[in-house]
Amino acid sequence: WQCFTISLEALKMQLLLKGGRVIDPLAGVDRAADVLVEDGRVSAVGAAPDAKIPAECVVDVSGKLVLPGLIDMHVHLREPGLEHKEDIETGSRAAAAGGFTGVAAMPNTIPVTDNRPIVEYICKRGRDVGLARVCPIGAVTKGLLGESMAEIGEMVEGGAVAFSDDAFPLADSGLMRHVMEYCRMFNVPVILHCEDKSLAGDGLMNEGL
């Protein structure tokens, strides 16, 4: 599928997206319609009056999908500490170019995103870059070591939207239950690999093959 972007300057004036398939799950919309944008906000969905829209402000999106901003719930921005792989600015640019207005960043950073100051740093960097909403995912355990629960409550207050140990499954079932009960208190999801390393071995699908 093809994605195109519209400049911020264009969004500040009147803009008509004409003839696309508009999908908005929250509003229960899935139909062919025109979308009128005025002063950076959607002002109408339906058949827009062409006569009132200057030709240079009309974009033909026939055969394309018109969607609310997408959200990627599993990205690796690697900032702080591993910026040679990715950082918040380059990741935000890639997200915005692909139609994603929000990303949730995994905690495998250096140092690990397992405390409030790092969560707040990531939130601030995302706001400073200003291309997509950057939402930190806090570590479930301190240092991603699977041994003791991180300060989940403080990270929620700092802006964490979910909790995960990323690629490291939590082997301690008692700790897992404690984490899930604690996260329920703050109404935040837990995102973990459903994997038992003692059974997974080297990751073969069928034993002996």
C-alpha positions in Angstrom: 0.0 0.0 0.0 1.1 3.6 -0.6 1.4 6.2 2.2 1.7 9.9 1.6 2.4 12.7 4.1 1.1 16.2 4.3 3.1 19.1 5.5 2.3 21.0 8.7 1.9 24.1 6.7 -0.8 22.5 4.5 -2.7 21.4 7.6 -2.9 24.9 8.8 -5.1 25.9 5.9 -8.2 24.3 4.3 -7.6 20.9 2.9 -9.9 18.4 1.3 -9.1 14.7 1.1 -11.4 13.5 -1.6 -12.7 10.0 -2.5 -10.9 7.8 0.0 -12.2 5.0 2.2 -12.5 6.5 5.6 -12.0 4.0 8.5 -12.4 5.1 12.2 -13.0 2.1 14.5 -13.8 4.3 17.5 -16.6 6.1 15.6 -17.7 2.9 13.8 -17.0 4.5 10.4 -16.0 2.4 7.3 -17.2 4.0 4.1 -16.2 6.1 1.1 -16.2 9.8 2.1 -14.4 13.1 1.8 -12.6 14.5 4.8 -12.3 18.3 5.2 -9.5 19.6 7.4 -9.5 23.2 8.6 -6.9 24.8 10.9 -5.2 21.4 11.4 -8.4 19.6 12.6 -11.0 17.4 10.8 -14.1 19.6 10.5 -16.3 17.4 8.3 -16.6 13.8 7.0 -18.9 13.2 4.1 -19.6 14.9 0.8 -17.7 18.2 1.0 -18.8 21.2 -1.1 -16.1 21.3 -3.9 -17.0 24.8 -5.0 -15.8 26.3 -1.8 -12.5 24.5 -1.8 -9.6 25.9 -3.9 -8.3 23.4 -6.4 -4.8 23.5 -4.9 -6.3 22.4 -1.6 -7.9 19.2 -2.9 -6.0 15.9 -2.7 -7.5 13.0 -4.6 -7.1 9.9 -2.3 -9.3 7.6 -4.4 -8.3 4.0 -3.8 -6.5 4.8 -0.6 -7.4 4.5 3.1 -7.9 7.5 5.3 -7.2 6.5 8.9 -6.7 8.1 12.3 -3.0 8.2 13.3 -1.8 4.7 13.9 0.0 3.6 17.1 2.9 1.1 17.1 3.0 -0.7 20.5 6.4 -2.3 20.1 9.3 -0.2 18.9 13.0 0.0 19.9 14.1 3.6 20.0 17.3 2.6 22.0 17.7 6.0 23.6 19.3 6.5 26.0 22.6 4.6 25.6 22.3 2.9 22.2 21.8 5.8 19.8 24.1 4.2 17.2 21.2 1.7 16.6 18.3 4.1 16.7 17.2 7.2 18.6 14.0 9.0 19.4 14.4 11.5 16.6 15.1 9.0 13.8 12.5 6.6 15.1 9.9 9.4 15.3 10.7 10.4 11.7 10.2 6.9 10.5 7.0 6.6 12.4 5.6 9.8 11.0 6.6 8.9 7.5 4.6 5.7 7.8 1.4 7.3 9.2 2.1 6.4 12.9 1.4 9.3 15.2 2.3 7.4 18.4 4.9 4.8 19.3 5.5 2.8 22.5 9.2 2.3 23.2 10.5 -0.9 24.8 12.8 -0.5 27.9 15.9 -2.2 26.5 18.0 1.0 26.8 21.3 1.7 28.7 20.5 2.3 31.5 17.4 0.2 31.4 14.1 2.1 31.5 13.2 0.9 35.0 12.8 4.1 36.9 10.9 7.4 36.7 13.7 9.8 35.7 14.4 7.7 32.5 10.7 7.5 31.7 10.5 11.3 32.1 13.6 11.8 29.9 12.1 9.7 27.1 8.8 11.6 27.3 10.6 15.0 27.2 12.8 13.9 24.2 9.7 12.8 22.4 8.0 16.2 23.0 11.1 18.1 22.0 11.3 16.2 18.7 7.6 16.7 18.1 7.0 14.3 15.3 5.1 11.5 17.0 3.9 10.9 20.5 6.6 8.8 22.2 5.2 6.6 25.1 7.7 4.8 27.2 7.2 1.2 28.2 8.7 0.6 31.6 10.7 -2.5 32.6 8.8 -5.1 34.7 11.9 -5.9 36.7 14.9 -4.0 37.7 17.6 -4.1 35.0 15.5 -6.6 33.0 17.0 -9.3 35.2 13.7 -11.0 36.2 14.6 -10.9 39.9 12.7 -8.0 41.6 9.9 -5.8 40.5 10.7 -2.3 39.2 9.1 0.8 40.6 6.0 0.5 38.5 3.9 3.1 40.4 6.5 5.8 40.0 7.0 5.1 36.3 3.3 5.3 35.7 3.4 8.8 37.4 6.3 9.7 35.1 4.4 8.7 31.9 4.9 5.0 31.3 2.0 3.5 29.4 2.7 -0.3 29.8 5.3 -2.6 31.3 7.5 -5.3 29.7 10.9 -7.0 30.0 11.0 -7.0 26.2 12.7 -10.2 24.9 13.2 -11.6 28.4 10.3 -13.8 29.6 9.6 -13.8 33.3 10.4 -17.2 34.7 9.2 -16.6 38.3 5.4 -17.3 38.3 5.0 -15.8 41.8 6.7 -12.6 40.7 4.6 -12.6 37.5 1.4 -12.8 39.5 2.6 -10.0 41.8 3.5 -7.8 38.8 0.1 -8.4 37.1 -1.8 -7.6 40.3 0.2 -4.4 40.8 -0.3 -3.3 37.3 -4.0 -3.8 37.6 -4.0 -1.2 40.4 -2.7 1.3 37.9 -4.8 0.1 34.9 -1.7 -0.5 32.7 -1.0 -3.5 30.5 1.8 -6.0 30.9 3.5 -7.1 27.7 5.7 -10.1 27.9 7.0 -12.9 25.8 4.9 -16.0 26.6 7.9 -18.3 26.6 9.6 -20.8 29.0 13.3 -20.7 28.3 13.8 -24.1 29.9 11.5 -25.6 27.3 12.2 -23.4 24.3 15.9 -24.4 24.0 17.3 -23.0 20.8 13.8 -22.3 19.4 13.2 -25.3 17.2 9.6 -25.9 16.2 9.7 -29.7 16.6 11.9 -31.6 19.0 14.5 -33.6 17.2 14.3 -31.7 13.9 
